[in-house]
Amino acid sequence: MTTIIIEDNNNLQAKQLLEYIKTLPYATVVEEKKKSFREAAAECNAVPVSAFVGELHHQIDEYFDKNA
């Protein structure tokens, strides 16, 4: 399988290529709306850096408390 991404479909050549690709019997065109940063972050269950660093410090402290 080969994936082709056309980001600027407002360009005349990109539009022509996209229309041609749509006519091919062995090609599938999947059009996606670009996600905002918040949408993409929520989709992958991202956490703020401060929460990540806080949890990291907590785990480090816990490790050294148990193994000191």
ZABAFI-237540 format. One line per field, with one value per atom (N, C-alpha, C, O): residue number from 0; residue in three letters; atom name; chain; y, x, z. Coordinates in nm, 2 decimals, m for minus. Atoms other than C-alpha are relative to their C-alpha. Layout:
BEGIN
pos	[NUM; ...]
code	[Ala; ...]
site	[CA; ...]
unit	[A; ...]
py	[Y; ...]
px	[X; ...]
pz	[Z; ...]
//
This chain:
BEGIN
pos	[0; 0; 0; 0; 1; 1; 1; 1; 2; 2; 2; 2; 3; 3; 3; 3; 4; 4; 4; 4; 5; 5; 5; 5; 6; 6; 6; 6; 7; 7; 7; 7; 8; 8; 8; 8; 9; 9; 9; 9; 10; 10; 10; 10; 11; 11; 11; 11; 12; 12; 12; 12; 13; 13; 13; 13; 14; 14; 14; 14; 15; 15; 15; 15; 16; 16; 16; 16; 17; 17; 17; 17; 18; 18; 18; 18; 19; 19; 19; 19; 20; 20; 20; 20; 21; 21; 21; 21; 22; 22; 22; 22; 23; 23; 23; 23; 24; 24; 24; 24; 25; 25; 25; 25; 26; 26; 26; 26; 27; 27; 27; 27; 28; 28; 28; 28; 29; 29; 29; 29; 30; 30; 30; 30; 31; 31; 31; 31; 32; 32; 32; 32; 33; 33; 33; 33; 34; 34; 34; 34; 35; 35; 35; 35; 36; 36; 36; 36; 37; 37; 37; 37; 38; 38; 38; 38; 39; 39; 39; 39; 40; 40; 40; 40; 41; 41; 41; 41; 42; 42; 42; 42; 43; 43; 43; 43; 44; 44; 44; 44; 45; 45; 45; 45; 46; 46; 46; 46; 47; 47; 47; 47; 48; 48; 48; 48; 49; 49; 49; 49; 50; 50; 50; 50; 51; 51; 51; 51; 52; 52; 52; 52; 53; 53; 53; 53; 54; 54; 54; 54; 55; 55; 55; 55; 56; 56; 56; 56; 57; 57; 57; 57; 58; 58; 58; 58; 59; 59; 59; 59; 60; 60; 60; 60; 61; 61; 61; 61; 62; 62; 62; 62; 63; 63; 63; 63; 64; 64; 64; 64; 65; 65; 65; 65; 66; 66; 66; 66; 67; 67; 67; 67]
code	[Met; Met; Met; Met; Thr; Thr; Thr; Thr; Thr; Thr; Thr; Thr; Ile; Ile; Ile; Ile; Ile; Ile; Ile; Ile; Ile; Ile; Ile; Ile; Glu; Glu; Glu; Glu; Asp; Asp; Asp; Asp; Asn; Asn; Asn; Asn; Asn; Asn; Asn; Asn; Asn; Asn; Asn; Asn; Leu; Leu; Leu; Leu; Gln; Gln; Gln; Gln; Ala; Ala; Ala; Ala; Lys; Lys; Lys; Lys; Gln; Gln; Gln; Gln; Leu; Leu; Leu; Leu; Leu; Leu; Leu; Leu; Glu; Glu; Glu; Glu; Tyr; Tyr; Tyr; Tyr; Ile; Ile; Ile; Ile; Lys; Lys; Lys; Lys; Thr; Thr; Thr; Thr; Leu; Leu; Leu; Leu; Pro; Pro; Pro; Pro; Tyr; Tyr; Tyr; Tyr; Ala; Ala; Ala; Ala; Thr; Thr; Thr; Thr; Val; Val; Val; Val; Val; Val; Val; Val; Glu; Glu; Glu; Glu; Glu; Glu; Glu; Glu; Lys; Lys; Lys; Lys; Lys; Lys; Lys; Lys; Lys; Lys; Lys; Lys; Ser; Ser; Ser; Ser; Phe; Phe; Phe; Phe; Arg; Arg; Arg; Arg; Glu; Glu; Glu; Glu; Ala; Ala; Ala; Ala; Ala; Ala; Ala; Ala; Ala; Ala; Ala; Ala; Glu; Glu; Glu; Glu; Cys; Cys; Cys; Cys; Asn; Asn; Asn; Asn; Ala; Ala; Ala; Ala; Val; Val; Val; Val; Pro; Pro; Pro; Pro; Val; Val; Val; Val; Ser; Ser; Ser; Ser; Ala; Ala; Ala; Ala; Phe; Phe; Phe; Phe; Val; Val; Val; Val; Gly; Gly; Gly; Gly; Glu; Glu; Glu; Glu; Leu; Leu; Leu; Leu; His; His; His; His; His; His; His; His; Gln; Gln; Gln; Gln; Ile; Ile; Ile; Ile; Asp; Asp; Asp; Asp; Glu; Glu; Glu; Glu; Tyr; Tyr; Tyr; Tyr; Phe; Phe; Phe; Phe; Asp; Asp; Asp; Asp; Lys; Lys; Lys; Lys; Asn; Asn; Asn; Asn; Ala; Ala; Ala; Ala]
site	[N; CA; C; O; N; CA; C; O; N; CA; C; O; N; CA; C; O; N; CA; C; O; N; CA; C; O; N; CA; C; O; N; CA; C; O; N; CA; C; O; N; CA; C; O; N; CA; C; O; N; CA; C; O; N; CA; C; O; N; CA; C; O; N; CA; C; O; N; CA; C; O; N; CA; C; O; N; CA; C; O; N; CA; C; O; N; CA; C; O; N; CA; C; O; N; CA; C; O; N; CA; C; O; N; CA; C; O; N; CA; C; O; N; CA; C; O; N; CA; C; O; N; CA; C; O; N; CA; C; O; N; CA; C; O; N; CA; C; O; N; CA; C; O; N; CA; C; O; N; CA; C; O; N; CA; C; O; N; CA; C; O; N; CA; C; O; N; CA; C; O; N; CA; C; O; N; CA; C; O; N; CA; C; O; N; CA; C; O; N; CA; C; O; N; CA; C; O; N; CA; C; O; N; CA; C; O; N; CA; C; O; N; CA; C; O; N; CA; C; O; N; CA; C; O; N; CA; C; O; N; CA; C; O; N; CA; C; O; N; CA; C; O; N; CA; C; O; N; CA; C; O; N; CA; C; O; N; CA; C; O; N; CA; C; O; N; CA; C; O; N; CA; C; O; N; CA; C; O; N; CA; C; O; N; CA; C; O; N; CA; C; O; N; CA; C; O; N; CA; C; O; N; CA; C; O]
unit	[A; A; A; A; A; A; A; A; A; A; A; A; A; A; A; A; A; A; A; A; A; A; A; A; A; A; A; A; A; A; A; A; A; A; A; A; A; A; A; A; A; A; A; A; A; A; A; A; A; A; A; A; A; A; A; A; A; A; A; A; A; A; A; A; A; A; A; A; A; A; A; A; A; A; A; A; A; A; A; A; A; A; A; A; A; A; A; A; A; A; A; A; A; A; A; A; A; A; A; A; A; A; A; A; A; A; A; A; A; A; A; A; A; A; A; A; A; A; A; A; A; A; A; A; A; A; A; A; A; A; A; A; A; A; A; A; A; A; A; A; A; A; A; A; A; A; A; A; A; A; A; A; A; A; A; A; A; A; A; A; A; A; A; A; A; A; A; A; A; A; A; A; A; A; A; A; A; A; A; A; A; A; A; A; A; A; A; A; A; A; A; A; A; A; A; A; A; A; A; A; A; A; A; A; A; A; A; A; A; A; A; A; A; A; A; A; A; A; A; A; A; A; A; A; A; A; A; A; A; A; A; A; A; A; A; A; A; A; A; A; A; A; A; A; A; A; A; A; A; A; A; A; A; A; A; A; A; A; A; A; A; A; A; A; A; A; A; A; A; A; A; A]
py	[m0.12; 0.00; 0.12; 0.13; m0.13; 0.35; 0.11; 0.11; m0.11; 0.66; 0.13; 0.16; m0.13; 1.00; 0.11; 0.10; m0.10; 1.31; 0.13; 0.17; m0.13; 1.63; 0.10; 0.10; m0.09; 1.91; 0.13; 0.18; m0.12; 2.21; m0.02; m0.01; 0.04; 2.11; 0.13; 0.11; m0.12; 2.48; 0.03; 0.12; m0.01; 2.46; m0.07; m0.18; 0.06; 2.40; m0.13; m0.22; 0.13; 2.12; m0.11; m0.22; 0.10; 1.95; m0.04; m0.15; 0.03; 1.98; m0.10; m0.19; 0.09; 1.82; m0.14; m0.24; 0.13; 1.54; m0.07; m0.19; 0.06; 1.47; m0.05; m0.16; 0.04; 1.46; m0.12; m0.21; 0.12; 1.22; m0.12; m0.23; 0.11; 1.00; m0.06; m0.18; 0.04; 0.98; m0.09; m0.17; 0.08; 0.82; m0.13; m0.22; 0.12; 0.54; m0.11; m0.09; 0.10; 0.21; m0.07; m0.13; 0.07; 0.09; 0.10; 0.07; m0.11; 0.42; 0.04; 0.04; m0.05; 0.54; 0.13; 0.14; m0.13; 0.90; 0.02; 0.01; m0.02; 0.97; 0.15; 0.19; m0.14; 1.34; 0.02; m0.02; m0.03; 1.45; 0.15; 0.22; m0.14; 1.78; 0.00; m0.09; m0.02; 1.90; 0.02; 0.10; m0.02; 1.87; 0.11; 0.14; m0.10; 2.14; m0.07; m0.19; 0.06; 2.09; m0.06; m0.18; 0.05; 2.04; m0.13; m0.22; 0.12; 1.78; m0.11; m0.23; 0.10; 1.59; m0.05; m0.17; 0.04; 1.60; m0.08; m0.18; 0.08; 1.48; m0.14; m0.23; 0.13; 1.20; m0.10; m0.22; 0.09; 1.06; 0.00; m0.04; m0.01; 1.13; 0.07; 0.02; m0.08; 1.38; 0.07; 0.10; m0.07; 1.54; 0.12; 0.12; m0.11; 1.88; m0.03; m0.13; 0.02; 1.90; 0.00; m0.08; m0.01; 2.01; m0.13; m0.17; 0.12; 1.70; m0.12; m0.20; 0.11; 1.47; 0.01; m0.08; m0.03; 1.63; m0.03; m0.09; 0.02; 1.62; m0.15; m0.20; 0.15; 1.24; m0.06; m0.15; 0.05; 1.18; 0.02; m0.07; m0.03; 1.35; m0.09; m0.14; 0.08; 1.16; m0.15; m0.21; 0.14; 0.82; m0.01; m0.11; 0.00; 0.91; 0.00; m0.08; m0.01; 1.01; m0.13; m0.18; 0.12; 0.70; m0.11; m0.20; 0.10; 0.48; 0.01; m0.09; m0.02; 0.63; m0.02; m0.06; 0.02; 0.62; m0.15; m0.20; 0.15; 0.24; m0.06; m0.17; 0.06; 0.17; 0.07; 0.05; m0.08; 0.40; m0.08; m0.03]
px	[0.08; 0.00; 0.09; 0.19; m0.07; 0.12; m0.09; m0.21; 0.08; 0.00; 0.06; 0.18; m0.04; 0.01; m0.08; m0.21; 0.06; m0.07; 0.01; 0.12; 0.00; m0.18; m0.05; m0.17; 0.03; m0.17; m0.07; m0.16; 0.05; m0.24; m0.09; m0.05; 0.09; m0.55; m0.06; m0.16; 0.04; m0.61; 0.08; 0.05; m0.09; m0.32; m0.07; m0.12; 0.06; m0.44; 0.05; m0.02; m0.06; m0.20; m0.04; m0.07; 0.04; m0.29; m0.14; m0.18; 0.14; m0.66; m0.01; m0.09; 0.00; m0.60; 0.05; m0.01; m0.06; m0.39; m0.11; m0.13; 0.10; m0.66; m0.12; m0.16; 0.11; m0.93; 0.03; m0.05; m0.04; m0.73; 0.01; m0.04; m0.02; m0.65; m0.14; m0.16; 0.14; m1.03; m0.06; m0.15; 0.05; m1.09; 0.06; 0.01; m0.07; m0.85; m0.07; m0.11; 0.07; m1.02; 0.07; 0.01; m0.08; m0.74; 0.04; 0.13; m0.04; m0.71; m0.12; m0.23; 0.11; m0.91; 0.05; 0.16; m0.04; m0.91; m0.08; m0.20; 0.05; m0.96; 0.02; 0.14; m0.01; m1.03; m0.02; m0.12; 0.01; m0.96; 0.01; 0.08; m0.01; m1.02; 0.12; 0.14; m0.11; m0.71; m0.05; m0.14; 0.04; m0.74; 0.08; 0.19; m0.07; m0.66; 0.10; 0.09; m0.09; m0.38; m0.08; m0.04; 0.08; m0.64; m0.07; m0.07; 0.07; m0.83; 0.10; 0.07; m0.10; m0.51; 0.05; 0.07; m0.05; m0.39; m0.10; m0.07; 0.11; m0.73; m0.01; m0.03; 0.01; m0.73; 0.10; 0.07; m0.10; m0.41; 0.02; 0.13; 0.00; m0.48; 0.12; 0.19; m0.12; m0.20; m0.02; m0.14; 0.01; m0.13; 0.09; 0.19; m0.09; 0.02; 0.14; 0.16; m0.14; 0.40; 0.01; 0.08; m0.01; 0.36; m0.06; 0.00; 0.05; 0.15; 0.09; 0.11; m0.10; 0.40; 0.12; 0.17; m0.11; 0.69; m0.03; 0.05; 0.04; 0.50; 0.00; 0.05; 0.01; 0.43; 0.14; 0.17; m0.14; 0.79; 0.07; 0.14; m0.06; 0.92; m0.06; 0.02; 0.06; 0.67; 0.05; 0.08; m0.05; 0.78; 0.15; 0.19; m0.14; 1.15; 0.01; 0.09; 0.00; 1.09; m0.04; 0.02; 0.05; 0.89; 0.11; 0.12; m0.10; 1.16; 0.12; 0.16; m0.11; 1.44; m0.04; 0.04; 0.04; 1.23; 0.00; 0.03; 0.01; 1.18; 0.14; 0.16; m0.13; 1.54; 0.11; 0.23; m0.11; 1.74; 0.06; 0.15]
pz	[0.00; 0.00; 0.00; 0.07; 0.00; m0.08; 0.04; 0.00; m0.05; 0.09; m0.06; m0.06; 0.05; m0.08; 0.07; 0.08; m0.07; 0.11; m0.08; m0.11; 0.07; m0.07; 0.10; 0.14; m0.10; 0.18; m0.05; 0.01; 0.05; m0.04; m0.12; m0.23; 0.11; m0.24; m0.06; m0.14; 0.07; m0.33; m0.12; m0.20; 0.11; m0.57; m0.13; m0.12; 0.13; m0.94; m0.03; m0.06; 0.03; m1.00; 0.10; 0.06; m0.10; m0.67; m0.02; m0.01; 0.02; m0.75; m0.12; m0.12; 0.12; m1.10; 0.04; m0.01; m0.04; m0.95; 0.08; 0.06; m0.08; m0.69; m0.08; m0.05; 0.09; m0.95; m0.08; m0.10; 0.08; m1.16; 0.09; 0.05; m0.09; m0.86; 0.03; 0.04; m0.03; m0.78; m0.11; m0.09; 0.11; m1.13; 0.00; m0.08; 0.01; m1.07; 0.08; 0.19; m0.06; m0.99; 0.12; 0.20; m0.10; m0.76; 0.11; 0.19; m0.09; m0.56; 0.09; 0.04; m0.09; m0.26; 0.06; 0.10; m0.05; m0.16; 0.14; 0.14; m0.13; 0.21; 0.03; 0.05; m0.03; 0.28; 0.15; 0.20; m0.15; 0.64; 0.02; m0.04; m0.05; 0.81; 0.09; 0.18; m0.09; 0.98; 0.14; 0.16; m0.14; 1.35; 0.07; 0.03; m0.08; 1.59; 0.10; 0.12; m0.09; 1.84; 0.12; 0.16; m0.11; 2.12; m0.04; 0.04; 0.04; 1.92; m0.01; 0.03; 0.01; 1.84; 0.13; 0.15; m0.14; 2.20; 0.07; 0.14; m0.07; 2.33; m0.05; 0.02; 0.07; 2.08; 0.05; 0.06; m0.05; 2.21; 0.15; 0.20; m0.15; 2.58; 0.05; 0.15; m0.04; 2.61; 0.13; 0.17; m0.12; 2.94; m0.01; m0.08; 0.00; 3.01; 0.05; 0.13; m0.04; 3.06; 0.15; 0.21; m0.15; 3.42; 0.07; 0.17; m0.06; 3.50; m0.03; 0.06; 0.03; 3.33; 0.09; 0.15; m0.08; 3.51; 0.15; 0.22; m0.14; 3.84; 0.03; 0.14; m0.02; 3.80; m0.01; 0.07; 0.01; 3.70; 0.13; 0.18; m0.13; 4.01; 0.11; 0.20; m0.10; 4.22; m0.01; 0.10; 0.01; 4.08; 0.04; 0.10; m0.04; 4.12; 0.15; 0.21; m0.14; 4.48; 0.07; 0.16; m0.05; 4.55; m0.02; 0.07; 0.02; 4.40; 0.10; 0.15; m0.09; 4.61; 0.14; 0.23; m0.13; 4.92; 0.03; 0.14; m0.02; 4.87; 0.00; 0.06; 0.03; 4.76; 0.07; 0.03; m0.06; 4.99; 0.11; 0.18]
//
